[in-house]
Each structure stands twice: as C-alpha cells, then as structure tokens.
Amino acid sequence: MTASTPAPVTELVALPSELGELVTSHMREIPDFPTLGVLFRDISPLFAAGEDFARFIRMLAAHYRGRIDAIAGLESRGFPLAAPLAVELGLPMIMIRKAGKLPGPVLREDYELEYATASMEIQPFTVAEDQRVLIVDDVLATGGTANASINLIERSGGIAQEFLVLMELTDLGGRARLPERVACQALLTL
C-alpha cells in the first residue's frame, strides 16, 4: 500500500463497557468553561487516578493487542492516553502536533475551525510503510483534527486503522465527516 492508496475498512470490535464507566467515574463537569454557556467535561482526574488509570490502560491494551502496529497521540490530551498504551503494548508512539512544534522534516495538514484554519504536523519518518495505526484523542467534536490526523498518517505511508476517543460530542457531527474506511470508537457519547 502507498500513501495515496486508501486504507481498508476494518471490522470494528466493541470496547468493553467498563472503559466508559471508568471515564465517567473520573470525569468532572465544569460549567461556563472555557466560555459562558459551555459545560466542559474534564478527564484530567482519570489521568491522576493511579491504579484506575493503570487498569484503564491495561484494558485498552488487551483490546488492541495484535490488531495495531503503532499508536498516534494528538496534541495535547491524546498524549497521556497514547504514551502509556504504547508502552504497555511495546509499540511505537507517533506524535501529531500543532504546527510549529516538531523539528523538520514534517508533513502539514490544514483543517477548518469555526472561524479560521489550523494545522497539524507529523514527522513522516516516524510512520512505517503499511503500519496499522490507532489514533487516540480525548474528544471527537467537529472532526477537523481527526481528519487531519488520518490524512497525516496515510500521507506518511501508514494505515489509519482506527480512531479512538474518550468522548464524542454527537451534536457537532464529527463522526459523519470521517472517512468510512476508518473505524471510530468513542467510550462516551454526549
């Protein structure tokens, strides 16, 4: 497969419901953050939960063992999920960052925000040809960063195997904007 060839559709294997329960039990809701009228769901307590976070990572590892070859974390809250999962599985971790944060050479992918554009970057040499990559982030909202990350993995020669998020904000329609060939799983839908 080359970077220009679409990745195959993979069979979606449901995640254990206990994973979503762990996220819910360690999530805080903060009204009016970052702006008035927004209810922010903070997942930081999960990362600080010691043994529960370790159990969460072990359960994810058991689910994905043998199905992926690498894990890509999206800046910034995808990193504390991707790094321990990669360590637990003994797999490479690929960083996908906001523009200007990685030393070159990099590939850049622009995406639309509500009133502007933004960019994500990857060091393409960190992705092996035909490597099956699990992409991890905290939230799926509009799908902009998700699509950018999928495109970056594929342009680097890898296969975007699956996109995993802790939470999906369904009213923003991000899942519908993702390519059908990439499986998407959310532990919670809000």
C-alpha positions in Angstrom: 0.0 0.0 0.0 1.2 3.5 -0.7 0.4 6.8 0.9 -2.1 7.5 -1.9 -4.0 4.2 -1.5 -7.0 4.3 0.9 -6.7 2.1 3.9 -9.1 -0.9 4.0 -12.2 -0.8 6.2 -11.5 -2.8 9.3 -14.0 -4.7 11.4 -15.0 -2.8 14.5 -14.6 -4.8 17.7 -16.6 -3.1 20.5 -14.6 -1.9 23.5 -15.5 -3.2 27.0 -18.2 -1.1 28.6 -16.1 -0.9 31.8 -13.8 1.5 30.0 -16.6 4.1 29.6 -17.6 3.5 33.2 -14.0 4.3 34.3 -14.0 7.6 32.3 -17.4 8.6 33.7 -16.5 7.9 37.3 -13.4 10.1 37.0 -14.9 13.0 34.9 -15.7 16.4 36.3 -18.2 18.8 34.7 -17.3 22.4 34.9 -20.0 24.9 33.8 -19.1 28.1 31.8 -15.6 26.9 30.9 -13.8 28.0 28.7 -16.6 30.4 27.9 -20.0 31.2 29.3 -22.7 28.6 28.4 -20.2 25.8 27.8 -20.2 22.7 30.0 -16.6 21.4 30.0 -16.0 17.8 30.7 -12.6 17.4 32.4 -10.9 14.0 32.0 -7.8 15.0 34.0 -9.0 13.1 37.1 -8.7 9.9 35.2 -5.0 10.5 34.5 -4.5 11.2 38.2 -6.4 8.1 39.4 -3.3 5.9 39.7 -4.5 2.3 39.8 -7.7 3.0 37.9 -5.8 4.7 35.1 -3.4 1.8 35.0 -6.3 -0.6 34.8 -7.9 1.5 32.0 -4.6 1.3 30.0 -4.3 -2.5 30.6 -7.9 -3.0 29.4 -7.2 -0.9 26.2 -4.0 -2.9 25.6 -5.8 -6.2 25.9 -8.4 -5.0 23.4 -5.9 -3.7 20.8 -3.1 -6.3 21.2 -2.2 -7.9 17.8 -4.6 -5.5 15.9 -2.3 -2.5 15.6 1.4 -1.7 15.0 1.7 1.8 16.4 -0.3 4.4 18.3 -0.6 8.1 17.3 -1.5 10.6 20.0 -3.0 14.0 19.1 -1.7 17.1 21.0 -2.3 17.5 23.8 -4.7 15.3 25.6 -4.2 12.4 23.3 -0.6 12.1 24.6 -1.3 10.9 28.1 -3.5 8.2 26.6 -1.2 7.2 23.7 2.1 7.0 25.6 1.2 4.5 28.3 -0.8 2.4 25.9 2.2 2.3 23.5 4.5 1.3 26.5 2.0 -1.4 27.7 1.9 -2.9 24.1 5.6 -2.4 23.4 4.7 -0.4 20.3 5.9 2.9 18.8 4.1 6.1 19.7 3.7 8.7 17.0 3.1 12.4 17.9 0.7 14.5 15.9 1.2 18.1 17.0 0.0 21.6 16.3 2.0 23.4 13.6 5.5 24.6 14.5 6.0 22.2 17.4 8.0 19.4 15.7 11.5 19.7 14.2 11.6 19.1 10.4 11.1 17.5 8.1 7.3 17.4 8.7 4.1 17.0 6.8 1.4 19.5 7.5 -2.3 19.2 7.2 -4.6 22.2 7.4 -8.2 21.9 8.7 -11.1 24.3 9.2 -12.2 25.7 12.5 -15.4 27.6 13.0 -13.9 31.0 12.1 -10.3 30.2 11.0 -8.0 27.4 9.9 -5.4 25.5 11.9 -2.7 22.9 11.1 -1.4 19.7 12.5 2.0 18.2 11.7 3.8 14.8 11.8 7.3 13.7 11.3 6.7 11.3 8.4 9.8 9.1 9.2 8.0 8.0 12.5 5.4 6.1 10.5 6.5 2.8 8.8 5.0 1.8 5.4 1.7 0.0 5.9 1.9 0.3 9.7 -1.5 -0.1 11.2 -2.0 2.9 13.4 -4.5 3.5 16.2 -5.1 7.3 16.5 -6.0 8.4 20.0 -7.5 11.7 21.2 -9.7 12.9 24.1 -12.7 14.3 22.2 -14.3 14.0 18.8 -16.2 17.2 18.1 -16.4 18.6 14.5 -13.9 16.0 13.1 -11.3 18.6 11.9 -8.4 17.3 13.9 -9.5 13.7 13.4 -9.5 14.1 9.6 -6.2 16.0 9.7 -4.6 13.2 11.7 -6.0 10.4 9.5 -4.6 12.2 6.4 -1.2 12.7 8.0 -0.9 9.0 8.9 -1.9 8.0 5.4 0.3 10.6 3.7 3.2 9.2 5.7 2.6 5.7 4.4 0.7 4.2 7.3 -2.8 2.8 7.6 -5.2 4.7 9.8 -6.7 1.6 11.4 -9.0 3.2 14.0 -9.7 6.5 15.7 -10.4 6.2 19.4 -11.7 9.0 21.6 -12.9 9.1 25.2 -15.8 11.3 24.4 -17.8 12.1 21.2 -19.9 15.3 21.1 -22.6 13.9 18.8 -24.4 17.2 18.2 -21.3 18.5 16.4 -21.4 15.8 13.7 -17.7 14.9 13.7 -18.2 11.2 13.0 -20.1 11.8 9.8 -17.2 13.7 8.5 -14.7 10.9 9.0 -13.8 8.6 6.1 -15.8 5.4 6.1 -12.7 3.3 5.8 -11.5 4.3 9.3 -13.3 2.7 12.2 -14.2 5.2 15.0 -14.9 4.3 18.6 -15.9 6.6 21.5 -16.1 5.4 25.1 -18.8 8.0 25.8 -21.3 9.8 23.6 -22.6 13.1 24.8 
